[in-house]
Amino acid sequence: MKITDIEAIYLRLPQVTAACDGTQDTLLVKVHTDASLVGYGEVDSCPLVAKAVIEAPLSHQICCGLRDLLRGEDPLAVEALHKKMYDGTIYFGRRGAARHAMAGVDVALWDLRGKALGQPVYRLLGGPFQKSFKAYASVLFEGTPEATGDMARRLIGKGFQAVKFGWGPMGRDEATDVALVREARKGTGDDADLMVDAGLVYDVKTAIRRARQFSDYHIFWLEEPLPPDDLDGYRRLSDATDVRIAAGEQEADLADFERLMDAGGIDVVQPDPARCGISGMLAVGRAAARRNRVVANHTFKSGITMAASLHALAALPNAIRFEYCAADSPLRHDLTAQKFPLVDGCVSVPEEPGLGVQVDESVIEKYRQ
């Protein structure tokens, strides 16, 4: 079996706002083979930048688009193809959008491998350690603390036992920050997990103060309060509070995750398979396990990335939570036939071969650009 083509398909809703919501557009990766098998992946990046990385023609030996690099190759040789992609883009890659594009191809290759071998991806990764994960509804903060509390009540009413709010008005002023978390906790009740994603808005002293203030509302973790490169700040924050500190969604390379853990001292590591691939997520999770850290996926895309996250989590011994994107977008809810139902607040890993999702081609055609 050989790869015949790699499509990079840009999907976009008719209206896109500045809100930090990755479900407004996406880049779908489709790997074709001469055996009529197709694998799907997804990229969480600037879609057109990642699309260019895939479609770029040969410039020279270490500056080539991913499609040209992989045509004619065996799609089952996932690790070998990962090295070929890395080496072939080293002139302009190694980090950022190039790694994100590689991640989308990596997910599609695992989907293909599972389909070819008749196995769900988690089995090919060495799992499962577990096949069901407590899911937290992941949404943006509403415009006011009161509206945030109302949203929390609605999500708990849908069966979630954990909720995360992020970005939005967080970081405008101290009173608003505290009120947002206070009302969110009122909405979830005392028994649910409450996570707070600050959205990179603080300096270290403010982050320490907020962590102490938010601890009054028993938050499960405080996520990305600092810029990703402020490793010293993360270490100072982690040392100053008992609140779990979570980060990692901005990273794509194992070495950068290791720096966050070793120099930054974070507690919860958050790889995103649409940015580091299933292969990368597995490597990061295992590195975290060696350091006695826990893993929760970052996922704010379609059912493709949700499925990829579940398979990778199932192959890790230290996975604790599943991020369940609750954004109201057809790219999130309609692109795959699978809806990932909640059962007692948990979501199960798909059992069908590959990622175990069926992509709706009519949705692709509707939003294709």
Residue pairs with C-beta under 8 A, 6 or more apart in sequence:
1 33
1 34
1 35
1 37
1 74
1 75
1 76
1 116
2 33
2 34
2 72
2 73
2 74
2 75
3 31
3 32
3 33
3 70
3 71
3 72
3 73
3 74
3 75
4 32
4 33
4 34
4 71
5 31
5 32
5 67
5 71
6 29
6 30
6 31
6 32
6 54
6 66
6 67
6 70
6 71
6 105
6 108
7 28
7 29
7 30
7 31
7 32
8 27
8 28
8 29
8 50
8 51
8 54
8 55
8 67
8 101
8 104
9 27
9 28
9 29
9 30
9 364
9 368
10 25
10 26
10 27
10 28
10 47
10 48
10 51
10 368
10 369
11 25
11 26
11 27
11 28
11 47
11 331
11 335
11 364
11 367
11 368
11 369
12 24
12 25
12 47
12 367
12 369
13 24
13 25
13 329
13 330
13 331
13 367
16 24
16 25
17 24
19 140
19 167
19 168
20 140
20 166
20 167
20 199
21 140
21 300
21 327
21 329
22 44
22 300
22 301
23 300
23 301
23 302
23 325
23 327
23 329
23 331
23 332
24 329
24 331
25 47
25 331
26 42
26 43
26 44
26 47
26 301
26 302
26 331
27 42
27 43
27 45
27 47
27 48
27 50
27 51
27 101
27 104
28 40
28 41
28 42
28 304
28 335
28 359
28 364
29 40
29 41
29 42
29 43
29 54
29 101
29 104
29 105
29 107
29 108
30 38
30 39
30 40
30 41
30 108
31 38
31 39
31 40
31 41
31 70
31 75
31 105
31 108
31 109
31 112
32 38
33 75
33 112
35 116
37 75
37 112
37 115
37 116
38 112
39 75
39 107
39 108
39 109
39 110
39 111
39 112
39 113
39 115
39 354
40 107
40 108
40 111
40 304
40 355
40 357
40 359
41 103
41 104
41 105
41 106
41 107
41 108
41 109
41 111
41 274
41 304
41 308
42 104
42 107
42 274
42 301
42 302
42 304
42 305
42 308
43 50
43 100
43 101
43 103
43 104
43 274
43 275
44 100
44 103
44 272
44 274
44 275
44 300
44 301
44 305
45 96
45 97
45 100
45 101
45 274
45 275
46 97
49 97
50 97
50 100
50 101
50 104
51 101
52 65
53 65
53 66
53 89
53 93
53 97
53 98
53 100
53 101
54 65
54 66
54 67
54 101
54 104
54 105
55 65
55 67
56 64
56 65
56 68
57 64
57 65
57 68
58 64
58 65
58 68
59 91
60 91
61 88
62 87
62 88
62 89
62 90
62 91
63 88
63 89
63 91
63 92
64 88
64 89
66 85
66 88
66 89
66 101
66 102
66 105
69 84
69 85
69 88
69 89
70 81
70 84
70 85
70 105
73 81
73 84
74 80
74 81
75 81
75 109
75 112
75 113
75 116
76 112
76 113
76 116
76 117
78 106
78 109
78 110
78 113
78 279
79 279
81 105
81 109
82 102
82 106
82 277
82 279
85 102
85 105
86 93
86 94
86 102
89 98
89 102
92 98
93 99
93 102
94 253
95 252
95 253
95 256
96 252
99 252
99 253
99 275
99 276
99 280
100 252
100 274
100 275
102 277
103 252
103 272
103 273
103 274
103 275
103 276
103 277
103 280
104 274
104 277
105 277
106 273
106 277
106 278
106 279
106 280
107 273
107 274
107 277
107 278
107 304
107 305
107 308
107 355
110 121
110 124
110 278
110 279
110 308
110 311
110 354
110 355
111 121
111 354
111 355
112 354
113 121
113 124
113 354
114 120
114 121
114 124
114 353
114 354
114 355
114 356
115 353
115 354
117 124
117 353
118 353
119 353
120 311
120 349
120 350
120 351
120 352
120 353
120 354
120 356
121 278
121 308
121 311
121 354
121 355
121 356
122 128
122 131
122 310
122 311
122 312
122 314
122 315
122 349
125 278
125 282
125 311
125 312
125 314
125 315
126 315
127 311
127 314
127 315
127 316
128 314
128 315
128 349
129 314
129 315
129 316
129 317
129 319
130 314
130 319
131 314
131 348
131 349
132 343
132 346
132 347
132 348
132 349
133 310
133 313
133 319
133 321
133 322
133 346
133 347
133 349
134 161
134 162
134 193
134 320
134 321
134 322
134 345
134 346
135 160
135 162
135 321
135 322
135 323
135 324
135 340
135 342
135 345
135 346
135 347
136 160
136 162
136 163
136 164
136 193
136 195
136 321
136 322
136 323
136 324
137 155
137 158
137 160
137 162
137 163
137 164
137 324
137 326
138 164
138 166
138 299
138 300
138 323
138 324
138 325
138 326
138 327
139 151
139 155
139 163
139 164
139 165
139 166
139 326
139 327
140 165
140 166
140 167
140 168
140 327
141 148
141 165
141 166
141 167
141 168
141 169
141 170
141 180
141 184
142 148
142 150
142 151
142 168
143 168
143 169
144 169
145 176
145 179
145 180
145 182
145 183
145 184
146 183
148 165
148 180
148 183
148 184
148 187
149 183
149 184
149 186
149 187
150 187
151 165
151 187
152 163
152 165
152 183
152 184
152 185
152 186
152 187
152 188
152 194
153 187
153 188
155 163
155 188
155 326
156 163
156 187
156 188
156 189
156 192
158 342
159 342
159 344
159 345
160 192
160 324
160 326
160 342
160 345
161 191
161 192
161 193
161 344
161 345
162 192
162 193
162 194
162 195
162 220
162 321
162 345
163 184
163 187
163 188
163 192
163 193
163 194
163 195
164 194
164 195
164 196
164 197
164 223
164 323
165 180
165 184
165 194
165 195
165 196
165 197
166 196
166 197
166 198
166 199
166 223
167 197
167 199
168 180
168 199
169 176
169 180
170 176
170 177
170 180
170 196
170 197
170 198
170 199
170 201
171 177
171 198
171 199
171 201
171 202
174 209
174 210
174 213
177 210
177 213
178 213
178 214
181 194
181 196
181 213
181 214
181 217
181 219
182 217
184 194
184 196
184 217
185 194
185 217
185 218
185 219
188 194
190 218
193 220
193 321
194 217
194 218
194 219
194 220
195 219
195 220
195 221
195 223
195 246
196 214
196 219
196 221
196 222
196 223
197 223
197 224
198 207
198 210
198 222
198 223
198 224
198 225
199 224
200 224
200 225
200 226
200 227
200 228
201 225
202 210
202 225
202 226
203 226
203 233
204 226
204 230
204 232
204 233
204 236
204 237
207 222
207 225
207 226
207 233
207 237
208 236
208 237
208 240
208 241
210 222
210 225
211 222
211 225
211 237
211 240
211 241
211 243
211 245
212 241
212 243
214 222
214 243
215 241
215 242
215 243
219 243
220 244
221 243
221 244
221 245
221 246
221 267
221 268
222 241
222 243
222 244
222 245
222 246
223 245
223 246
223 247
223 268
223 270
224 246
224 247
224 249
224 250
225 237
225 245
226 233
226 234
226 237
226 247
227 233
228 247
228 250
228 251
228 260
231 259
231 260
231 263
231 264
232 263
234 245
234 247
234 260
234 263
234 264
234 265
234 266
235 263
235 264
235 265
237 245
238 245
238 264
238 265
238 266
238 267
239 265
244 267
244 268
245 265
245 266
245 267
245 268
246 266
246 267
246 268
246 269
246 270
246 296
247 260
247 264
247 266
247 268
247 269
247 270
248 257
248 260
248 266
248 269
248 270
248 271
248 284
248 298
249 270
249 271
249 272
249 275
249 298
251 257
251 260
251 271
251 275
251 276
252 275
252 276
252 280
253 276
253 280
254 276
254 280
254 283
254 284
254 287
257 269
257 271
257 284
257 287
257 288
258 287
260 266
260 269
261 269
261 287
261 288
261 291
261 293
262 291
266 293
267 293
267 294
268 293
268 294
268 295
268 296
268 320
269 284
269 285
269 288
269 293
269 294
269 295
269 296
270 295
270 296
270 297
270 298
270 323
271 280
271 281
271 284
271 285
271 295
271 297
271 298
271 312
272 281
272 297
272 298
272 299
272 305
272 309
273 280
273 281
273 297
273 299
273 305
273 308
273 309
273 312
274 299
274 301
274 305
274 308
275 298
276 284
278 308
278 311
278 312
281 297
281 308
281 309
281 312
282 312
282 315
282 316
284 295
285 295
285 312
285 313
285 315
285 316
285 318
285 319
286 316
288 294
288 295
288 318
289 295
289 316
289 317
289 318
293 318
294 318
294 319
294 320
295 313
295 316
295 318
295 319
295 320
296 319
296 320
296 321
296 322
296 323
297 309
297 312
297 313
297 319
297 322
297 323
298 323
299 305
299 306
299 309
299 322
299 323
299 324
299 325
300 323
300 325
300 327
301 325
301 331
301 332
302 331
302 332
302 335
302 336
303 332
303 335
303 336
303 338
303 339
303 340
303 357
304 335
304 336
304 355
304 357
304 359
306 324
306 325
306 340
307 336
307 338
307 350
307 355
307 356
307 357
308 355
309 322
309 323
310 322
310 347
310 348
310 349
310 350
311 349
311 350
311 355
311 356
313 319
313 322
313 349
314 349
322 347
324 340
324 342
324 347
325 332
330 363
330 367
331 363
331 367
333 339
334 360
334 363
335 359
335 360
335 363
335 364
336 357
336 358
336 359
336 360
337 357
337 358
337 360
338 350
338 356
338 357
338 358
340 347
341 347
349 356
350 356
350 357
